[in-house]
Amino acid sequence: MPPSPPPKKIPFQQRREREFLYLHEIDALVAALAQTRAATRNTAIALLLFCQALQPAEACFLHWSDIDFAEKIVEVERIRTLPTVSHPPPNNLQLLCEAEIDILQQLHEQRTTEWLFASERRTRLSERSLHHLIQQAGKSADIPFPIHPYMLRTTGLYYRSALLLQPSSLSLRQCCLLWNWHGTKVALTPAQEREYGEITKFQEDTFLAAIKRLRAFTGIGHYQNVIDYLLGAYALFPKLGGIPQDYWLAPIDWHA
C-alpha cells in the first residue's frame, strides 16, 4: 500500500478572520481558563501572555526566581532576536499589573518546582501543551475561530500601542506616512508630502517614541517588524477611539 499523503494545510486566512482578539474575547478566554483543572496556572499564563506580550517559549522558560513580588516586576529573557556571543538576548525588567501579581501569588502558594509554569509531572510546561490549552480554552469561550497563544501577545501589543499613540490623535494614514518617511525608501508623491507637512512635531515625536519603546519592550531587532504592532492598534481600536483606561489588565505606567 502506498503511503497516504499528509493532510493539506489550510491557509491561516481560511482558518480565522484575524490574528488578534478583542478585549471582551480576552476576558472570555481568561474566564474559560479559570474553569480548567489547573485554573490558577492556566489563568496566570493567559495574563502574562497578554500583559507582558510573551512568546510561548518565553513563558515556558520562566522561573520563580524571575518574579520579584516586592518590586512587582518580572525578568524576561526576550528570545525574539537571534542571540550571538557578542549580542545575547535582551533581559527586560517588566512591571506587573495588580491582576498578575494576585494570580502569581496564588500560584506561588501551589508551587512544586522552580519552573513558574510546571506540568503535572513537575517539569517545565512545554510550548506544545501551552498551545493546546489556549486552543481548547478558545473553544470553551465560544470564540468563533481557532486561536493560539501568539494572539494574546499580539493583542497585548496592539493595546499598548494604542495607549502610546492616543495622545497624538494620529490617524492610521498619518502613521503610514510617517513610517514611509522614516522607515522606508519609498518616495512620497507631492500630495503625500503635503499631508506629511500637516503632521505636527509632537505627533511625529510621539510616533517615533512609540516605535522605540515597543522595540525595547519586545526585544525585536528590526523596526520593520515593530511597525506591524504599532499599526495594529487601529485594528483593535479604529481611529483610536474608545480605549478603556480602566481595563483590568491595563499595563502599569505605559502612557507616553
Secondary structure by P-SEA (a helix, b strand, c coil): ccccccccccccccccccccccaaaaaaaaaaaaaccaaaaaaaaaaaaacccccaaaaaacccccccccccbbbbbccccccccccccccccccccaaaaaaaaaaaaaccccccccccccccccaaaaaaaaaaaaaaacccccccaaaaaaaaaaaaaaaaaccccccaaaaaaaaaaccccccccaaaaaaaaaccaaaaaaaaaaaaaaaaaaccccaaaaaaaaaccccccccccccccccccccccccc
